């Protein structure tokens, strides 16, 4: 997944980025462990340069993110939550749903 995301963001950056800002993809491996997902999310969310979280994959991990309240507390959006559960896909601060069939244990973030 990270290779595909990097390819996409390289194209975005080549055409001027997002509102003139270059997108930087940081990849974090949470070992497909929801507790680790939340731990990594808190660390990433504490960085003031992070504008969004991208591509958390797996219903347990996406569920843990939704329950954690970190996105709302930090004013961040999760773009591309990879879960097949509609209730999680429509949770607050989640956008641009990623079909669950694209699941992977690698969790990229964008800033």
MILOTI-930712 format. One record per atom (N, C-alpha, C, O): residue in three letters; x, y, z. Coordinates in pm, whole numbers, padded with zeros to 5 digits, always signed. Atoms other than C-alpha are relative to their C-alpha. Layout:
BEGIN
ALAXYZ;...
END
This chain:
BEGIN
UNK+00081-00118+00000;UNK+00000+00000+00000;UNK+00086+00125+00000;UNK+00056+00221-00071;UNK-00082-00121-00009;UNK+00274+00246+00088;UNK+00057+00039-00135;UNK+00067+00158-00167;UNK-00053-00031+00132;UNK+00423+00217-00261;UNK-00105+00071-00085;UNK-00074+00169-00153;UNK+00108-00064+00075;UNK+00089+00304-00418;UNK-00029+00140+00050;UNK-00049+00232-00029;UNK+00023-00132-00058;UNK+00035+00593-00178;UNK+00112+00095-00038;UNK+00087+00210-00074;UNK-00115-00084+00037;UNK+00386+00725-00245;UNK-00009+00043-00146;UNK+00020+00158-00179;UNK+00014-00032+00142;UNK+00323+00709-00620;UNK-00107+00107-00019;UNK-00086+00202-00095;UNK+00107-00098+00009;UNK-00003+00900-00581;UNK+00046+00137+00050;UNK+00026+00238-00017;UNK-00042-00129-00056;UNK+00148+01168-00356;UNK+00112+00064-00081;UNK+00123+00186-00085;UNK-00103-00057+00088;UNK+00446+01208-00590;UNK-00066+00075-00115;UNK-00020+00182-00155;UNK+00074-00068+00107;UNK+00199+01295-00865;UNK-00065+00128+00053;UNK-00061+00232-00013;UNK+00062-00118-00061;UNK+00012+01533-00634;UNK+00106+00109+00018;UNK+00082+00225-00016;UNK-00106-00098-00024;UNK+00340+01703-00539;UNK+00055+00057-00130;UNK+00091+00175-00135;UNK-00051-00046+00129;UNK+00453+01724-00903;UNK-00092+00104-00064;UNK-00049+00182-00148;UNK+00095-00098+00055;UNK+00140+01925-00981;UNK-00030+00112+00099;UNK-00132+00180+00088;UNK+00015-00113-00091;UNK+00185+02170-00694;UNK-00042-00033+00141;UNK-00057+00057+00224;UNK+00037+00038-00136;UNK+00086+01971-00387;UNK-00146+00030+00031;UNK-00230+00034-00059;UNK+00135-00032-00046;UNK-00223+02055-00185;UNK+00003+00144+00049;UNK+00066+00175+00150;UNK-00001-00144-00031;UNK-00287+02429-00177;UNK+00143+00052+00011;UNK+00174+00134+00097;UNK-00138-00046+00005;UNK+00080+02477-00261;UNK+00093-00067+00100;UNK+00211-00035+00105;UNK-00081+00070-00101;UNK+00203+02247+00018;UNK+00034-00140-00047;UNK-00051-00213-00097;UNK-00045+00134+00034;UNK+00408+01936-00047;UNK-00055-00100+00102;UNK-00056-00074+00222;UNK+00050+00107-00086;UNK+00257+01616+00091;UNK+00115-00095+00031;UNK+00186-00139-00059;UNK-00104+00093-00045;UNK+00495+01399+00295;UNK-00070-00121+00061;UNK-00152-00107+00152;UNK+00059+00123-00052;UNK+00398+01039+00358;UNK+00096-00064+00099;UNK+00211-00092+00066;UNK-00077+00071-00103;UNK+00523+00882+00680;UNK-00071-00133+00026;UNK-00192-00135+00046;UNK+00059+00131-00020;UNK+00467+00509+00724;UNK+00037-00052+00138;UNK+00154-00051+00178;UNK-00018+00056-00134;UNK+00421+00355+01068;UNK-00062-00139+00002;UNK-00174-00157-00046;UNK+00050+00137-00009;UNK+00379-00018+01132;UNK-00053-00024+00141;UNK+00023-00023+00238;UNK+00060+00026-00131;UNK+00136-00090+01414;UNK-00018-00149+00028;UNK-00082-00187+00126;UNK+00002+00145-00016;UNK+00174-00468+01372;UNK-00143-00056+00004;UNK-00167-00164+00059;UNK+00140+00040+00002;UNK-00204-00490+01316;UNK-00053-00026+00141;UNK-00131-00118+00164;UNK+00038+00007-00141;UNK-00252-00438+01690;UNK-00074+00130+00035;UNK-00011+00236+00036;UNK+00076-00123-00025;UNK-00532-00191+01778;UNK+00057+00088+00110;UNK+00052+00211+00100;UNK-00061-00081-00107;UNK-00360-00081+02101;UNK+00121+00075-00054;UNK+00143+00191-00020;UNK-00116-00065+00061;UNK-00044-00007+01902;UNK-00046+00107-00100;UNK+00018+00212-00112;UNK+00055-00100+00093;UNK-00256+00175+01640;UNK-00027+00130+00075;UNK+00011+00237+00029;UNK+00034-00120-00078;UNK-00383+00415+01906;UNK+00126+00066+00054;UNK+00137+00189+00056;UNK-00127-00055-00049;UNK-00034+00457+02054;UNK+00070+00079-00110;UNK+00113+00192-00088;UNK-00064-00068+00113;UNK+00110+00546+01712;UNK-00081+00123-00039;UNK-00024+00229-00066;UNK+00086-00114+00034;UNK-00189+00770+01638;UNK+00025+00117+00094;UNK+00037+00231+00048;UNK-00025-00107-00097;UNK-00130+00969+01958;UNK+00135+00067-00024;UNK+00147+00189-00017;UNK-00133-00054+00027;UNK+00240+01010+01877;UNK-00002+00088-00126;UNK+00053+00198-00127;UNK+00007-00073+00127;UNK+00168+01121+01520;UNK-00084+00126+00017;UNK-00046+00233-00032;UNK+00091-00113-00017;UNK-00120+01349+01622;UNK+00063+00113+00082;UNK+00023+00229+00069;UNK-00068-00102-00081;UNK+00109+01532+01867;UNK+00091+00090-00083;UNK+00132+00196-00037;UNK-00087-00078+00088;UNK+00319+01658+01574;UNK-00084+00109-00066;UNK-00176+00078-00141;UNK+00081-00108+00057;UNK+00184+02003+01477;UNK+00005+00010-00153;UNK-00078+00078-00213;UNK-00009-00002+00145;UNK+00294+01948+01115;UNK-00094-00100-00067;UNK-00116-00093-00188;UNK+00091+00101+00055;UNK+00054+01654+01069;UNK-00137+00064-00021;UNK-00196+00121+00071;UNK+00130-00058+00035;UNK-00262+01765+00890;UNK-00110-00105-00010;UNK-00228-00073+00004;UNK+00099+00107+00014;UNK-00432+01427+00842;UNK+00067-00134+00023;UNK+00189-00148+00010;UNK-00044+00139-00013;UNK-00401+01057+00911;UNK-00055-00071-00123;UNK-00170-00048-00162;UNK+00040+00061+00127;UNK-00416+00840+00601;UNK+00019-00150+00005;UNK+00126-00199+00039;UNK-00012+00142+00028;UNK-00491+00473+00545;UNK+00012-00095+00118;UNK+00081-00196+00105;UNK+00005+00102-00106;UNK-00548+00303+00882;UNK-00086-00113-00053;UNK-00197-00090-00102;UNK+00068+00113+00062;UNK-00652-00046+00776;UNK-00030-00109+00102;UNK+00052-00141+00187;UNK+00043+00110-00085;UNK-00844-00320+00952;UNK-00108+00046+00096;UNK-00092+00146+00165;UNK+00113-00039-00084;UNK-01175-00309+01136;UNK+00040+00018+00147;UNK-00003+00116+00208;UNK-00038-00021-00139;UNK-01018-00360+01483;UNK+00079+00130+00020;UNK+00058+00202+00118;UNK-00082-00121-00013;UNK-00767-00079+01424;UNK-00083+00126-00024;UNK-00071+00223+00051;UNK+00085-00115+00027;UNK-01018+00161+01269;UNK-00097+00022+00116;UNK-00123+00136+00155;UNK+00089-00010-00116;UNK-01257+00085+01556;UNK+00071+00061+00120;UNK+00013+00144+00191;UNK-00077-00055-00111;UNK-00985+00161+01810;UNK+00024+00150-00020;UNK+00018+00227+00075;UNK-00020-00142+00031;UNK-00913+00493+01635;UNK-00129+00077+00028;UNK-00127+00183+00090;UNK+00129-00067-00019;UNK-01284+00583+01636;UNK-00031+00017+00149;UNK-00077+00123+00192;UNK+00029-00005-00144;UNK-01319+00500+02007;UNK+00096+00088+00077;UNK+00061+00140+00183;UNK-00103-00073-00075;UNK-00999+00679+02108;UNK-00030+00148+00019;UNK+00012+00207+00118;UNK+00029-00143-00009;UNK-01131+01030+02042;UNK+00116+00090-00039;UNK+00105+00212-00033;UNK-00120-00077+00033;UNK-00783+01137+01929;UNK-00023+00090-00121;UNK+00022+00205-00121;UNK+00021-00081+00120;UNK-00895+01258+01587;UNK-00075+00129+00033;UNK-00032+00238-00007;UNK+00078-00118-00036;UNK-01158+01494+01727;UNK+00079+00093+00092;UNK+00076+00215+00075;UNK-00076-00082-00096;UNK-00934+01610+02011;UNK+00110+00081-00068;UNK+00140+00193-00026;UNK-00112-00066+00068;UNK-00653+01700+01770;UNK-00044+00072-00128;UNK+00037+00136-00194;UNK+00050-00066+00120;UNK-00875+01829+01489;UNK+00052-00061-00129;UNK+00076+00010-00226;UNK-00053+00071+00117;UNK-00752+01566+01243;UNK-00108-00086-00064;UNK-00206-00124+00000;UNK+00088+00093+00071;UNK-00929+01357+00980;UNK+00078-00126-00033;UNK+00198-00122-00057;UNK-00057+00126+00049;UNK-00864+00993+00899;UNK-00052-00017-00142;UNK-00172-00036-00163;UNK+00035+00016+00140;UNK-00861+00965+00521;UNK+00028-00144-00040;UNK+00139-00194-00022;UNK-00016+00137+00046;UNK-00917+00619+00382;UNK-00002-00104+00109;UNK+00085-00192+00111;UNK+00007+00108-00099;UNK-01024+00412+00683;UNK-00034-00132-00068;UNK-00137-00141-00136;UNK+00020+00129+00066;UNK-00995+00051+00564;UNK-00077-00096+00086;UNK-00019-00175+00160;UNK+00089+00089-00074;UNK-01293-00127+00715;UNK-00125-00024-00083;UNK-00167+00062-00160;UNK+00124+00031+00069;UNK-01599-00296+00579;UNK-00123+00030+00083;UNK-00235+00001+00040;UNK+00112-00028-00090;UNK-01816-00181+00870;UNK-00051+00142-00027;UNK+00017+00239+00006;UNK+00051-00134+00035;UNK-02037+00109+00750;UNK-00005+00097+00118;UNK+00022+00215+00101;UNK+00008-00090-00116;UNK-02084+00247+01103;UNK+00136+00061+00030;UNK+00143+00177+00071;UNK-00133-00055-00022;UNK-01707+00288+01137;UNK+00039+00095-00113;UNK+00101+00198-00088;UNK-00033-00085+00114;UNK-01672+00433+00787;UNK-00063+00137+00012;UNK-00008+00236-00038;UNK+00068-00129-00012;UNK-01917+00707+00878;UNK+00022+00065+00136;UNK-00048+00160+00171;UNK-00032-00060-00129;UNK-01768+00782+01220;UNK+00051+00142-00022;UNK+00103+00174-00128;UNK-00052-00137+00013;UNK-01681+01147+01286;UNK+00149+00001-00032;UNK+00224-00085+00013;UNK-00140-00022+00039;UNK-01351+01267+01138;UNK+00054-00107-00094;UNK+00176-00121-00106;UNK-00046+00099+00097;UNK-01337+00986+00880;UNK-00053+00037-00138;UNK-00169+00077-00152;UNK+00039-00040+00135;UNK-01343+01050+00505;UNK+00064-00091-00103;UNK+00159-00164-00074;UNK-00056+00073+00114;UNK-01278+00889+00165;UNK+00026-00146+00035;UNK+00141-00188+00050;UNK-00009+00140-00042;UNK-01350+00529+00255;UNK+00087-00084-00092;UNK+00080-00070-00214;UNK-00084+00095+00073;UNK-01098+00263+00149;UNK-00061-00138+00018;UNK-00073-00184+00131;UNK+00060+00133-00015;UNK-01257-00076+00074;UNK+00089-00094+00081;UNK+00211-00093+00065;UNK-00075+00090-00088;UNK-01154-00340+00327;UNK+00085-00099-00076;UNK+00181-00151-00020;UNK-00079+00099+00074;UNK-01020-00567+00052;UNK+00144+00047-00023;UNK+00228-00032-00065;UNK-00135-00053+00017;UNK-00712-00340+00039;UNK+00079-00007+00131;UNK+00177+00067+00147;UNK-00060+00005-00134;UNK-00614-00437+00395;UNK+00149-00034-00003;UNK+00195-00112-00086;UNK-00143+00022-00017;UNK-00251-00432+00500;UNK+00035+00038+00143;UNK-00039+00114+00206;UNK-00039-00034-00137;UNK-00069-00410+00831;UNK+00087+00125+00007;UNK+00131+00163+00115;UNK-00080-00123+00001;UNK+00125-00099+00724;UNK-00094+00120+00011;UNK-00193+00125-00062;UNK+00087-00113-00023;UNK-00028+00228+00844;UNK+00070+00131-00038;UNK+00148+00184+00041;UNK-00061-00128+00037;UNK+00077+00540+00650;UNK-00074+00119+00061;UNK-00193+00111+00089;UNK+00061-00126-00040;UNK+00014+00893+00772;UNK+00052+00106-00094;UNK+00162+00094-00150;UNK-00042-00110+00088;UNK+00031+01211+00573;UNK+00005+00128+00079;UNK-00077+00151+00167;UNK-00005-00133-00064;UNK+00137+01554+00683;UNK+00041+00101-00103;UNK+00052+00220-00072;
END
